[in-house]
């Protein structure tokens, strides 16, 4: 094999946690395959530090990519893939990953395994495992033609400690012209991690009864835990929370270490977006609510009583 290439995303001058997750996993896979690990970087950022996570070589297309363009990003990744000639490409299942990777795979004439939550070596090739049917089943994906490309959900692997190593950076030329002209860009002011990358999430459902109750119960508990706020579709449709906070089939798919569901019944549409969470804590007055079938821990009780007590207990732990 000629190597594993990891797409490393960055924001405001810093690499995202997914870069460390995927590089750490790539190093593990490379050991089993007897091959090397390199990193793909699109945009202006100091990239040599990726050597601290195990990258032996960095391929970088410089330029301002702060305003996302699927056309330019796919062209940049294709230029890097041409220069690096990898056998495997790993990338985060982020917004950019979901949009640019299919374009890249079309250019490469290869195959794509999407939304993987695990990767392993089997028979000398990388195999990706991805959930199906809202997490009721899992499929093992093998790419049988060309470069094997896999997108991976955030929080699927631990982030290794950053070492002091530095990787050589090779600049790759890419002259793609974007047919779209960005007139204005407005960025949301996030004080917590984006839902799709958050390690901890506190979500509220229709049982909160009002936007005021949602703000008074869900958000304080999330703040105490350093978590990101989520919501069911019913809560969003009722105006309790913004659509950006919706988790589920018609919202965002999340994969946190901890998911707390307050007053969420556990409809299949909601489970489709959070079922792969490592630890699920459900609070609901209805002991027969479907969410309890999937919860790691369940509390049958009034969320208006349980949530404040949980927040107070967390605060006492410091």
N, C-alpha and C positions, 0 to 999 in steps of 0.2 A: 504494500500500500504506500501511496505517496504522502499520506498525512490526513489529519483532521483539521478543518478550518472552522473557527468559531466566530460568528458574527457578534461583535461586542458593541452594544448600544451605549450612548452617553447622553448626558443632559447637563447644560450649564457648566461645562468643563470637567465633569466627573463621570466616571463609568457607572452604569447602573449595576445593581446587585446581580442581575441575571448574567452579566459578563463573568463575574467570579464563579457563579454556579456552574455555568457551561464550561468554562475553562477547567475548573476542578474536575468535572466529570470527564472531559475530553482527555485529561492527563491519565485518568484511571483506564479509560478505554484504549488509549494509545499504548499503555504498558502491556495490555493483553494482546494487542495486535502487533507490537514491535514496530511502531511508527512514530511520527512526530506530531506536534500540535502547533498550529499557527493561528493568528487572530486577524480578523477583517475589521477595519475601522473606516467608517464613512463620515467625513467632516473633520473640522479643525479641533484637535484635542491632543494633549501630550500623551502619546500611546505607548512609549517604551516601558512604562511601569507595568504593563500587562505581563511582562516577564515574571513579575512577582507572583502571578497566579498560574504560571507554567507555560506561557506562550514562548516558543523558541524563535518565532519570527512574526513580525507584524506587517501586514500589507494595508496601506492607507491611501484612500482617495481624499485629497485635501479639498477644502472649499467650504462655503457656507451652506450647510444643509439644515439650518435651524427651522426653515419653513418646509415641512415634509412634502416631498414629491415622489410618488410611486415610480414615475418614469425615470427620474434622475437616480433614485436609490437603487432600483433594479439594474440600471446601466452600470452604476458604480460597483455593485456586488458582482456583476458579470465580469467586469474588467479585473477585479481582484481574483475571482475564481479562475480566470484565464491565466493570470500570472502565477497563482499558487498551485494550480492543477491538483486540487485535493481529491480524495476518493470519498470523503464524508464532509458534509457541511452541517453544523449545528447552529440554530438561531432561536432567539426567544419568540414565543407565540404572542408577541405584542401586536399593537395596531400596525406598526410598520412591518413586522414579520408576516402578519396575515395578508398584507396587501402586496408587499414587494417579493416575497418568496415565490408565489405562483408565477410571477412574471420572470423571475430568475430561472426557475425550473423549466419554463417554456423555452427560454433561450438556450439552456443547457441540453434540452431534450432528454431529461432524466425523470426521476420520480420523487415524490414528496410525501413524507409521513407527518401529519399535522397533529398539534395539541398533545404531544407525547408527555407522559408523566414518569417514564422510566426508559433507560437505555441500557443495553447490555451487548456483549459480544457472544455470538453463537455461530459456530462453524466458520470462524474467520471473518465474519461480517458483523456490522452493527445492526441491531434489531431494536426498533422502537415499540414501546407499549403505549396504547392510547385508549381512553375510555369511549364506550359506545352506549347508545340508548340511555342517556342521562346517568352514566356510570354503572348501569346494571350489568354490563359485560365489558371485557377488554379484548382488544385485538393486537396481535403482534405483527408489526409492519416491517417487511423487507423490501428494499428497493433493488430490483433485478436488472436495471439498465442505467448506465451512466453514473453520475455522481449521486450518492445517497444523501438526500437532504431531509433534515428533520427539524420541525419547530417544537419547542419544549415549553410547557407552562412554567411560569415563575413559581419559585418555592418548591420545585421538584427535587432539588439537590442542595446539600449544605454548601455554604461559601467557605472555601479554605482560607486559612490565615494568609494575608498578603506578605510575601517575602520581599527581599531587597533586590532581587534579580532584575536586570533590565534586558529587554529584547531589542534586537536590531529592527529598525523600521525602514521598509522599502516603500517609497512613494510610487503609486500607480496612476498613470494618466487616464483620464476619462473626459471626453469632450461632449457628452450628451447634452442636448439642448432641451429644456423643459418647455412644452407648448403652453403651459399654464403660467400666468403672471400673477404673483401674490401681491395684492394691493394693500392688505392690512392683516396683521396677525395679533390676536388677543389670546393671552395665556391665562388660564385659571390660576388663582393663588391657592395652591395646595399646601396645607400645613401638615397633612398626613400623606402617607404613601397612596398612590393610585390604587383603586380597588383590585385591578388585575395583578398588581405586584405586592399587595399588602400581606404581611405575615399574620396579622390579627384583624378580624373584622367583627363588628357588632351590627347586626341587622334587625330591623323592626318590621312588623307586619301590620295588617289592618286592625288588629286588636288594640293598637295604640289609640285609636278613636279620633285623633285630631293631630294637626301639625304641631300645635303647642305641646301636647303630650309627648309626641315623638321627640321634639327638641328637649323636653324636660327629662326624659327617661333614657333614650338611646344615646344621645350625644354626650351626656356626662359620663356614662359608663365607658363609652369609647375613648373619651379623653383620659380617663383614669388609667385605662389599659394601654394607652398609646396606640389605639386601633383606628382603623378607617371605618366610617359609617356606611352601611349598606341598607337596602330596603327591598321588600318584596314588590312585585308588580302591583298588587292590590293597594299597598301603601302609597306607591307612586301615583297610581291612577286617582287615588283619593286626595292627592295634593299634600300628603304628609312629608314627602321627600322629593328631591329633584331626580329627573330621569337619569342623570349621571351616576346616581347612587343605586340604581336598580340592578339586582343580581337575579340571574335566571335566563331562561331560554330567549327572551326578548330583551334582556339586559346584558350584563357582563358575566363572563365565566371567570370564576375565581378559584384559587387553589391555596388558601392560607394554611398556616400551622394551626390556628385557632379560629373557629367560626361560632359565634354566639347568635342564636336565633331567638328573638323575643317576640312572642305572639305570632309566629309563623306556622301555619298548619303543616306545610311540607308537601304542597302540590308538586306534581311531577315537573311542571314548568320551572319551579324554583329549584328543585333538586338538580335539574340539568345544569345549573350554573354554579353549584357549590358542593356537589356530592363527593368530590375527591379531596375535600378538606381533611386534614389529618385528625383533628379533634373537633367534634361538633358538640356544642352544648345547647340544648333546647329548653326553653321555658315556655310552658303553655298550660292553661287551666284544663284543657281537654286531654284527659289521659289516653284517649284513643287517637289523638292526632297522628297522622302518618309520619311526621318529623321524628317521632320517638323511635321508629323502626330503624332509623339511620343515625341516631345520635349516639355519641360516645358516652355522654352524661345527659340525663334528663331530669328536669325539675317540674313536677306537676304543681303549679301554683299560680298566683296572681303576679304577672310581670311587674305591676306597679308597686308591689311589695318586694319582690325578689331582686329586681334590678338595682334599686338603691342600696339594699343590703350587700349585694355583691360588690358594688362600687366602693362602699365603705370598707369592706373586708380587704379589697385590693389596695386601697389607700393606706390602710394600717400596715400592710406588708412593705410599704415604701416603694 
